Amino acid sequence: MAKDIDNCNQHPTNLRHGDTIFIGWKRPQEGYVKLNCDGAYKDTLSIAGCGGLLRNSDGRWLQGYSRKIGACDALSAEMWGMYFGMKLAWRQGFQHLKVESDSIMLVDMIMGTVKFKGRPLTLVHRIQELLKLN
């Protein structure tokens, strides 16, 4: 699996008042599969879920997934969404994977720009291990 995780939005510290952010799906390079993953938490119901989809470089849908997680916070739901998607891609044999998330915090945690006191969270570690495959 390629070590390529992107955040689909600009980091808030790089934005100025009046900046325009273009939102849309961007094709991965030829031969790559793109995973778009997400997670959400509904406070009033104390429930979380996640999902995502895999598309090829032509934009053709390859596979999707969704999971009810139960009670956890929004960041954990984002982590589960990325983890399930990367595991699915690996099981399907997609070794050239580009991962896209709307969670800046999660991307920073995975890429190591957020430092942990002690060991990183288990899901962060598992996602990092998936990045090391191949």
N, C-alpha and C positions, 0 to 999 in steps of 0.2 A: 504494500500500500504506500502510496506517495505521501510524504510529509507535507501536506498542503492544507492548511485550515485558514479560511478567510472569514472576515466579519463583513456582512453585506451592507452595513452602514458605516459612515465615517465615525471615528472616535469623537465623542462630544467635545473634548478639549481642543479639537482641530476645527470646530465649527464657529463661525461668526454670525452675528445677527444678519439676517437677509440672505445667508447662503442657501443655495438650492441643492437639494439632494435628489438625485435621480434614482428611483427604485425600480428594479426590474431584474429579470433573470438573465444572467450572463453565461454564455456557453463555456464549458471547459474546453481545453485544447483537445485536438483530435486524439482518440484512443483513451481518453479519460472518461470517468463516470462522475457525475456531481451528486452529492448527497446534500439536500436541503433538509435541515432538521429543526425542530422547535419543541418547546415545552410550555405548559401553562398551569397556573394554579388559580382556582376559584375560591377566594377567601370566604364567601358566604356559605359555601358548601363544604369547605375544608377538604377539597379533592383536587388532585392534579392528574394531568395526562400529558402524553407526548406523541409525536408522530413525525413523519418525514417521507421523502420520496427520493428515488434514484432515477436520474435521467442521463442519457448518453450525450455525446457532443453535438448531436443533431437536435437535441431537445426532446427526443422520444422518451416517454415514460417507460421505465423498466420494471420498477417494483415500488410499492409503498407499504407503510406500516403505521399503526396507531396502537397505543397502549394506555389503559387506565392504570395509574400508578397508585392512587390512594392518597393518604395524607403526607404531604411534604411541601417544602417551599418551592418558589418559582425557579430558583437556580438549580435545585436538585432535579426538577422536572426537565430543565434544559439539558442537564448532564445525562439523564436517562435517554432523552431523545437522541443525543449524539451517540451514546454508547450502543443503543439498539440498532441504529442505522449503520454504524460502522461494522458491527457484528454481522448484520444482514449482508452487507456488501462483501465482507470477507467470505461468508458461507456461499455466496453466489459466484465467487471466484473473481470479483472485480478487484484487481490489484493496483490499478491506477485510479485513485480516488481523490477527488477534491471535495472538501467538506465546507459547508457554508452554514453559519449560525447567525442569528440576530442578537446573541448575547455576548456583548463585549467582555464582560467579566469571565465567562466561561472560556472564550478564546484566549484571553490573557492567562488564565490558569493553566490551560493545556499547553500553551507555548512557553510557559515558564517565566512570563514577565511579572506575575504575581508570586511573591515569595511566601512560602508557608513556614510557620514555626512548627518544627517537627515534620512529620510525614504528611504528604499531600493526601487529600481525601481519596477514598478507595476508588470511586468512579473516575476521578481525574487520573489516577494511576492506571486504571484499566484502559482508558482511552489512549493515554500515552503509550501503553504497551501495544495497542492495536496499530498505532502509528509506526512503531518499530518493525512490524512484520514486513518481510520482504525488503 
